[in-house]
């Protein structure tokens, strides 16, 4: 019987099988940022331990940086302290660092792929839950906690249980106006926010093979919101074409590595612990209505009547059976490690050209995921299209995805967001309300001032 990609990569990186259910796994690439690394470095210092393989760790700054004014020191003393700690630690341990102002800096899950730092067959770890993004390249990528960041710094290994693998087969193809964000919201809604606990998700099928790498990264990014520890797509020629010529791709031509990289793909006779099939032709644009990513409906949907969902409905201010379309929106946010890539902004720019942000919208932010995204958007004129439409075009960072920088909701504002989490308080206000949706749908909300099906607004 054949093997899945997950089994191949796991076996190749197995250092030893430990007692109980834990294996020791070698980590090829360790990504760090300013939020979860200071405590880990302190733990090393307390034990007198060096960083074992500093050349395998890459650092950048993303979560806490302002997106309007990055002059130092930051106005937030806690953010400034985090950045100073990161700068000190990478200097002490001679770790490659992409600081503010460098052409490589950006959200860690945006800049690492675009620099060619992630490749098929790798194991990747980062002190950030959305590390699952990198599975789009046929890698196995884990979000880890601060103590595990310490372990990787000290030993370049992790103690982990081997996961089961669920194959998610997406047939057909996504229709015009339907995006990878809509697909993953549909999958999470179907399987539940805890449906993937104990699993790695393998995404495949004709709809997946037709996706770009940007779309695959969006899909894998939100695997964690469905409870899966990681998600991945088997490497193919789309993967190889994306990697060709990038700064850290090992060689100028990938032909020499093609056979090896493609060999990591799951065998045709591989065994899966579970399988589900999704009809890609039937997926509609989706958005969340509640306080968990699995509480979602299509734009034609209504708020469910279930009593068990009463807390979420009360927090969000819904009535049973209320249609979600037409709900007024206060804030529009396009960005994050889910949807802050160049192709995301390109897609929206093609739709919003000639449109204007509605006067009722208090803030409309477009925040590139990296310096490279920002550069390409400026050079191509995309940034100007956003500005002309009434969006604030910001500097790279995590921005309004989470409340660790100045970009936050106020009071009980409703935000149409292309980010990944709609938890209570996630965007900075204890009463703030987040509706997750695709960048295209956020743009539709921005120009109409309300929840709107992007296909209708932009005549897709």
N, C-alpha and C positions, 0 to 999 in steps of 0.2 A: 504494500500500500504506500502511496506517495505521501508527501509532507506538505503542510501549509507553509507559507512564508514565515509565519510566526515561529513554527517549530524549527525551521532551518536556521533562522537568525539566533534563536534561543540556544540551540545546540552548539552553534559556532562560537558563542560568547560565554558558554558555561565554564566557569572556573572550577567549581565543585558543587556537588549536591550536599546540602547541609542536613542537619537533623530536622525531623518533622517535615514540613511542606516547603521549606525555604531553600532556594538555590542561590549560589553566589554568581552574579552575572557581571562580566566586564562591560564597561561603558566606553564607547568609542569617543563620543563628543559630549562635553558637559558645557551647557550654556548657563551663565549667571547674570543677574542684574542687581540693582541696588537695594531691593526690598528684602529678599530672603537670604542673601549671602553674608551680611555683616555678622550675624550671630554665629553662622557656621565657621567663619574665619576665627571668631573669638574662641570657639570651642577648640579649634586646632591649636591656637596660641596657648590656651590653658594646658594643653597636653604636650606642648613642645613638639608638635608634628609639622612637617613641611607639606606642601602640596605635592602629591606623588608624581603626577605627570602634568605640569603646568601648561605644556604645549597642547594638551587636549581640552583645555578650558578656554572659553571665549566669553568676554564680558561686554555688556553694553548698558546703557541707561535708558529707561523707558517709562516706568510706572509713575514716578513722582515729578517728572519735569513739566513745567508750565508749557503750554503750546502757543502762548502769545508773546512772552518775554522771558528769554532764558538767561538773562544777565545774572551774574553771580555777585554776592550770595543770593540765593533764593529768598523770597519774602517769608516762606514757610521754614522756620529754623529746623524742624524735624526732617523735612525733605533735604535741606542743605547738609544736615549731619549724615544722612544716609549716603548721599553722593560723595561726601568727603571720605567716609569709611570705605566705600567701594574704590575710590581713587587710591587711597593708602594701601589697601589690600592687594590690588592688582600690581601696584608698583613694588611692593615688598616681595611678592611671589613671582614676578615676571610673567604675568598673564596677559595675553593679547587683549587689548581693550579698545573699543570703539566709542569715544567720548562725544559729548555734544559738539556739533560743528564738524565732525568728521563725515566724509561721504558715505561711510558704512553704517552710521548710527541709526537706530530705529527700534521699533518694538521687536523684541528678541525673536518672536516667531514669524516676523516679516523679513528682517534683515538676514537672518541665518540662511534661509533657503535662497534668497536672491543673490547672496554672495557665493553660493555653491558649497556651503559648509555641510549640507545634509545630502546623503547619497544612499542608494539602495544597499540593503544589508547591514546598515549601521544600527547600533544601539545609541539612543540619545536620551539624556536626562536634563532636567532643568527644574529649579524651584518655582514652578509655575504650572498650574493645572492644565493649561492649554498647550502643553508640550506635545500633546497628541497630534497637533497640526502636522508635524514632520513625518508622520506615517504616510502622508501623501506620496512620498518618494520611495515607498517600499522599505521604510525603516521601522524599527520598533522604538517608540518614543514615549517616555514616562514623565509625568509631572511628579515631583517629589517634595517632601517636607524639608524643613531646615536641618533636622538631624541627619537626613539622608544626603543633603547637600554636603554636610561635613564628611560623611562617609565616602562620597565620591571624590571630594578633594583629597582626602587622606589615603584612599586605596584604589581609586578608579573603578570601584565595584559597588554593587548593591546586593543586599539580601532580599530576595523576592520570591513569592509563590508563582509557579507557572500557571498561566491563565488558560481557560478554555477558549475556543475560537468559535465565533458565530459568523457565518457567511450571510451577508445581506446582499441579495441579488436584485439589482434594479434593472428591469427590462425596459425595452422601448427606448424613448428619449424624452427629455424634458421639452415641453412646448415653449414657444416664444413668450417671454415675460415671466417664465418660471426659472428660478435659479437654484444653485446648490444650497443656498440658505433655506429656501422653501422645502427642499428635499429633506434636509437634516431635521428641520422642525417637524416635518411629517413623520419621520422615523421615530424621533423622540416621543412625539405625541402618541404614536402607535404602541411602542414598547415600554414607555414610561421612563421617568427620571432615574429609576433604580433597576430598569430592565437589563442593563448591561453589567451589573455587579458580578465580578468574577470572570468577565469575558474580555477578550480582544475582539474588536469588530473588523472583519474583512469586507470591504465594499467592492463589489464586482458587478458584472453584467453589462449589457450593451450601452445603457445610459451612462455608466461610469467611464467606460473606455472612450466615449465621445467627449468627456469633460477635459477642460484645460487643467494645467497644474494649479492655477489659482482656484478654480472651482473645487478641485480635489482637496486643497488645503482647507478651504472653508468647511467641507464635509467632515474631514478628519478632526478639525479644530474642536467641533462641538460633540465629538464622541463622548467626552467626559461628562457632558450635560445629560447624556443618556445612561450614565452609570458605568460605562466601559472604562477600563484603565488605559486603553489605547485603541486607536483605529488606524487602519492602513489600506492602501490600494496597491495592488501588485504593479511592479515597475514594467513599463513598456516603452515603445519608441517615443511617446509623448514625454515621458520622464527624461529620456536621454537627450532629446532635443532641447529641453529646458536647461539641462545642466551644461550643455556644450558652451565653452567659452567664458564661463563665469569665473570670477576672480580666484576662488579657491578650489575649483574643479581640478583634480590632480594633474591632468595633461591637457594640452591644447585641443587634441582630438580625443574623443571618447571611444573611438573604435576599438582600441586595445582592451578596454574594460567592458565593452558592450556584452559580450557573452557571459562574463561573470555576473554583472549586475542583473541581467535578465534571468539568470538561473535561480535567483532568489524567489521568483514568482511561485505561487502555490502550484503543485502538480495537479494535473487533471483528475487524478484519482485520490487526491488528498481527502482525509477524513475530517469532518467538522462536527463539533459537539452540538451544534444547532444550525438550522438554516431558516431563513425567511425570504420571501419574494415580495418585491414592491413593484407595482406597475407604474413605471415612470411616465407613461402617457397620461395618467389620470391625476398626477400631482397638480394641485392648485397653488397659487401664491398664498403663503401662510403668515400668521402673526400670532404672538402670544397675547393672552388676555389676562393672565393671572400673575402669580409670584413664583412660578416654577417653569422651566423651559418646556415641560411636557403639557402645560395648560395652553393649548393652541387651537386655533380654528382657521378656516379659510376666510377670505374677505367677505364672503357671502354668509358666513356663519353667525351664530348667536351665542350668547353667554349661556352655559349649561345650567339646568335646574337642580343639579345634584346638591343635596344637603351637605355632603362631605366636603364640598368646595366652598362652603359658606365663608370661611375666614378670608380666603383669597378674594372672593367677590366683595366682601365688606371693605377690605383694604383698598381695592381698586375702585370702589364706588359703583359697581354694576347692579343692575336688576336682572332677575331671572328672565331668560329668553330675549334679552335685549340685543338687537342687532349691533355688531361691532363697527360696521362701516358707518361713516359719518361722525364718529366720535371726535370731538375737537382735540387738537394736539397743540401743546405749548412750545415744545422744543424738538428740533430735528438734529440727529447726530449720525454722521457717516464717518466710519473709521473703525479702529480696533484691530486686534490680531485675527479676527474673523473676517472682516471685510474692509481692510484698509490698504489693499494692494492697488497697483496701477490699473489693472484691468477693471477693478470695481469702480474706480473713478471714471475710467474711460466709458464704461457702460452707462453710468448716470449722466455724464456730460452729453452723450448723444441724445439722451431723452430730454434733458432740461434746457437745452439750447433754445432760447426764445421765450422761456418761461421765467416767472418771477416768484420768489418766496412770498407767500401770503402775508398781508399786513398783520394778521392775528398771531403769527409765529413770533415768539419773543427772541429766540436764538436759533440760528441754523448753522451748525458747525460742520466743516469738512476738514478732517484731520488725516493727512497722509501717514501711512504706517512706517515710513522710513525716509531718510534723506534721499535715497535713490528714487523713491516714489515721488517725492516732492520735486526733485530735479526734473524728472521726466514729464511731470504734469505741467511744470512751468514752461519747459522747452516746447512742448506740444500745443500749448495754449489751453489745455484743459483747466488749469487753475483759474485762468481768466473767465472761462465759461461759468465756473462756480461763483466767482466774484460778481459777474454781471447779473447772475440770477438772484443775488442777495445773500449767498452763503458767506460766512467768515472762513477764509482759507487759512488754516493754522500751520504751525510748525509740527514736525513729527513727534509723536508720543502716544501713550495709551489714552490720554484725554478722558472723555466722559464715559468710558467703559466702566471705570471704577472711581471711587472717591479718594484718590491719593494725590490729587493735584487740584489746581483751582477750578477746573471745568466740572461744575456740579449742578444738580437740580436744586431749585429753591422751593420750599413749601411742598405743596401737593401737585406740582407740575407733572403733566403727562409728556413723556418723551418717546418719540418714534426713533428707535435706535437700531443700528446695524450690528451692535455688539452681541455678547453671548449669554448674559445673565440678567434675569429680571427679578432677582431677589429683593426683598424689602430693604431699602436703604442702600442698595448697590451703587446708585449713581449720586450718592452724597447727601440726600435729604431723607430723614426718617419717614417722611410722608410721600416722597417722590414715587411716581408710577412709571414703569418702563414697559413699552410694547416692543418686543423684538421682532424684526422683520428684515427683509433684504434691503440693500442700499437703494435699489430701484423703488421699493415701496416707501422707504424713508423720503426719497425725493418727491414721490407723489403726495405724501402727507405734507411736505414742506410747501409745495406750490398750491395746494388746495386748503391747507389749514386744518385738515381732518383726515382720519383714516380712510384711505381710498385705494381701490384696486389699481395697481400701476398700469395694467393693460388697458384699462378704460381711460385713465388720465393721459397716457402717452400714446394711445391709439396703436398699441402693439398687436 
